[in-house]
Amino acid sequence: MAEVIRMPKMSDTMTEGVIVSWLKQVGDDIKPGDILAEVETDKATMELENYVKGTLLHIGIPVGGSVPIDAVIAIVGKKGEDISALLADAATAKPIATSEAKKEEAKVENISSVASTSTTEATHSDGRVKASPLAKKIANEKGIDLRAVSGSGDGGRIVKRDIETFVPSSGDSKSKSIGASIVGKESFEDVPVSQMRKAIARRLGESKFTAPHFYLTMEINMDKAIEARKAMVEYSPVKISVNDLVVKAVATALRKHPAVNSSWLGDKIRFNHHIHVGVAVAIDDGLIVPVIKFADSKSISQISAEVKELADKAKNKKLQPNEFEGNTFTISNLGMFGIDEFTAIINPPDACILAVGAAKETVIVEKGQIRTGFVMKVTLSCDHRAVDGAVGSAFLKTLKELLENPVKILV
């Protein structure tokens, strides 16, 4: 008996999927383990594995089509099997939209708009100039004063041909002063929202407008951290970055302040005993957060290698769900873009997120002496339902101590 293939839930936040490509075609014999298609989720492009043996009898969703979870996308059975009943049930699982369909709809809307514009009359009875919308548009583009134009339409209404044949008289000072102007062409492009961007909009919108955020900013002297990094690079098998030091320091500080490593669950607060640090990575479609699991128990070299590997996977849309789920705390670092300071929106289900700015060389006053040094600003965004100001401040104090004396991170 034929079986239907439904759109699976391929990430914890996925609500719909887009078919990127079909790797099998109608009439192909397939077996469990074969890859049927590539599906774009809100987090990555993933392979859709088949679990049914038979022949692919029907593909219900074209490439580019988007359907909700559990919608029918294909039918597998025996060759020649009657699937009309299943097709009738699957008829409700039409693609939500495709980029091509949206483009065609936009074309139709634009054509309709132009047609209505060219036929709409603008008649006034209060002494104002009577002109069609199209005539007004052309007159505006050419810099023609409508009051100097004689209308040939019904009731003296100015129409398109009146503007096109209009020649300013020598005494028309108004038209002379306006003159013919060069006007650029307005244009735009509507790009369909990707599944990832939809998820970002939904999740961060919910976070910003449901979690009461408050922000704590602190300056950290990074002189010793930068020197320690230079020394570590000489012995590390991978190139260590300042961000790797921050990840390790954050993980160490979370172990000392478990209240920050928490989640608000409505009727309870979950205090996580494990430390999984999410590191925000910018990609073409938006933002994704690979997770460094058990970060407090890993060396800085291990963290560095893992961050680089996960970032590369993220940019190539090869992350698997277990690699971007389970975070208990998140770091967003924009220092490499030259940003000195910013605030970040909490990444659910975390109670906090740390926004990291650039380590910037500046003038420092220390014990009455003036010198130059590197200072980095960090801002902790906290969900006030789970974390209070004193708790967040204590965490930042510990983080500051660790980065200003990085040997403490290693002991």
Secondary structure, DSSP 4 states (H G I P E B T S, - for coil): --EEEE----STT--EEEEEEESS-TT-EE-TT-EEEEEE-SS-EEEEE----EEEEEE-S-TT-EEETT-EEEEEE-TT---HHHHHHHTT---S--HHHHHHHHHHHHHHHHHHHHH-----SSSPPPB-HHHHHHHHHHT--GGGPPP-SGGG-B-HHHHHT----TT-HHHHHH-----PPP-----PPPHHHHHHHHHHHHHHHHS-EEEEEEEEE-HHHHHHHHHHHHH-SS---HHHHHHHHHHHHHHH-TTTSEEE-SS-EEE-SS-EEEE-EEETTEEE--EEETGGGS-HHHHHHHHHHHHHHHHTT---GGGSS--SEEEEE-GGGT---------TT-SEEEEEEEEEEEEEEETTEEEEEEEEEEEEEEETTT--HHHHHHHHHHHHHHHHSGGGGG-
